[in-house]
Amino acid sequence: MTKIFIDADACPVTREVISIARARGIDVILVANGSFNFGRYTGRKGVEGVLVSSGADAADFAIIERLSPGDIVVTQDIGLAAMVLGRGARAIGVRGRLYTLATIDIEMEVRHAEKNVRRRGGRTGGPAPFDEDDRERFSANLERLIAEG
């Protein structure tokens, strides 16, 4: 049975994921460090919380350990998305971007290049503010991802 994992720290679409998953009988696992308020979402039917240490990538590795082929991971982290795809699961960004094996390598290269620019003191610019169009695109693409099975 498919599960949906949320890289939950600072995830702006947690409510949407839970609502969509609940309508389809899919379990949701929220994975976060201590900065996330589990009480808001956990304890509901079909929603589990996994609290991890605050170490770098602790949530990522906790998700990968629990992941099965066909599961879905909601994340803003391209590195985690790459690991998810490598495990035969699916990944979607909070703005509705569907990560694929066909594009993940170039996305990782861009991420690496931008990181190098920032390390040298340069600026790469941040994402635009999250808005309702992002929320709607995410919901539509998550629905599609679930339907494709």
Protein Blocks (a to p, Z undefined) as FASTA:
>chain_A
ZZddddfehpaklmmmmmmmmmnopacdddddfkbcfklmgopahiacddddfbehklmm
mmmmmpcehiacddfbfklmmmmmmnopacddfkopacdfklmmmmmmmmmmmmmmmmno
paebiaddddfklmmmmmmmmmmmmmnZZ
